[in-house]
């Protein structure tokens, strides 16, 4: 059901230094992201690219003690050139780059990095991945996908904890809003139809949680995806020096009550299940695509298959993350 699939990868909860946004498509979210950046002490950086999905074809890693961009073969050479000219960051194409939004990178307590991916690399290709990201081969793990890319359905929030969308919990949350109205019935009908599609074509929450447990992670089930443009899993997490975190995700609140109430329900559930997340920032976008119904971000998720995490590339503060 997703047609225009962005591809992007991200980090576990880390202290963030900068977020990069493609300049030509930054307008609808620029003011909100600048305000969040000031609160979180994150620099918002802009660069030109033909691709609005900032994490589509590149990732910032640490190489020789400095930020370095590893990129996929689809990246426009002018993008790497621009990032070097504007921000002084070196970068290059790498065969071991993992395409798709199927990757999260984090650290174990011993300081070694881990990587989880929704792709299925064979043993030989893991050697190239290891070289590309400078992560030990034995710390590279494939997991089942909840969606076309894993970060549409899971979100690491500091090892070993990983939020996992559970459609059963989402359905129970949705039932709390059953007021017998036509609007609710239509929303629930769409929820059931799209949920059936994902349960038929992708991995269940049970399967994903079982695999994460085998790998030493602690899956935390949450109702984070309600389809129809509502996805709270696709997010950015900023870790503070005191161990607390801030969660930056897509807003659903608008003039339609059910969308607004689901955002409130998610925020409360997140506080309960992940108490170290002290602040939640919801990014709405600056205009309403469909008057009185949906916002810019819900439209982007529903019709372009990408949210705020897709639109931003993270640069960790590698010194603080050491």
ABEGO torsion letter per residue (X at the ends): XBABBBBBBBBBBBBBABBBBBAAAAAAAAAAAAAAAAAAGBBBBBBBBABABAAAABBBBBBGGBBBBBBBAABBAAAAAAAAAAAGBBBBBBAABBBEAABBBBBBAAGBBBBBBABBBBAAAAAAAAAAAGBBAAABBBBBBABABAAAABBBAEOABBBBBBAAAAAAAAAAABAGBAAAAAAAAAAAAAAAAAAAABBBAAAAAAAAAAAGBBBBBBBABAEGGBBAABBBBBBBAAGBBBBBBBBABBABAAAAAAAAAAAAAAAAABAABABBBBBAEABBABBGABBAAAAAAAAAGBBAAAABBBBBBAAAAX
